[in-house]
Amino acid sequence: MLTTIVHDGPEKDSDALPPLVIAHGLFGSARNWAVIAKRLSAKRRVIAVDMRNHGNSPHYDTQSYADMAGDLAEVLQAHGTPDLLGHSMGGKAAMTLAVTHPQALRRLVVADIAPVAYTHTQTDKIDAMEAVDLAPLTRRSEAQEALAEQGIDEGLQAFLTQSLDLTEKRWRFNLATLRREMDKIVGFPELTGQFDGPTLFLTGGDSPYVLPEHRARIKSLFPRARFAKIPGTGHWLHAEKPRDFEATVDAFLSAPDPLADRS
């Protein structure tokens, strides 16, 4: 079972909307989403997960989307029929779960990713983390300086070091599996079927990850997909404009469903 951080919602059950499960992206963690999860928990319980081979969740030999979707299915089942939000790698895992087990969730939010294979790789980040000598480090800022020497930009330095355990002198990632499975992570499985629940594809206005040519594929899997952009943001839209991100997600999840909510 994945490790989770639970942010309890309103005390009165009658006032609460269905729970929301949040799945982070590659090299992320549940902790990265703490502020957004806390604010969204004003109306519902919010469960942020550490994906497999990340954070405090178990280490495995695989990082396939079928496996990640299976992990998420266990979390969702423990919370009834919740809503699901996934960013980047977490968005692909969320889409895989929604298409293969559509009754497991009510609504889906996919943050800045499409159900397609990409040609880039993220192994340079793994190279950089593995090149850092953690033994002498006593402060996170020292780790950021070491990552800078490896060519990692400032924003990503801070992001990656949130998953550095200075006491244990280790990264909270299974870097060996993530490297070996990178083709699967940047790829996407061949799926058949559909998720016909309300779905929002929320993208960064300056991000190249979700393009007009992806819409036909998106609509084939998610016929009720809607699209929204947050201007002036890139792939990390939730970190760049968190209030706009929260407001858009909340409005979508809280709005009445004209075709009646799935439950």
Order of alpha helices (4+ residues) and beta strands (2+ residues): beta-beta-alpha-beta-alpha-beta-alpha-beta-alpha-alpha-alpha-beta-beta-alpha-alpha-beta-alpha-beta-alpha-alpha
